[in-house]
Amino acid sequence: MSTDITKVTFSVTEFCKAAGIGRSFFYEEVKTGRIKVLKAGRRTLIPTTELAAWLSRLTQVGEA
């Protein structure tokens, strides 16, 4: 029996590590709506697709 399951969500810690940001900044981004999260009971889950979406919403250096 194979348990080859593709990960579809990050934990807060995993998202922060993948994005290279701290937890405080992560929660600021959630509060402003720039990072979309899901709640499963007390757990906060972030779809893996949200990392690329959040990165694409960031302003590049030199842009206004």
Buried (B, 14 or more C-beta within 10 A) or exposed (E): EEEEEEEEBBEBEBBBEEBEBEEEEBBEBBEEEEBEBEEEEEEBBBBBEBBEEBEEEEEEEEEE
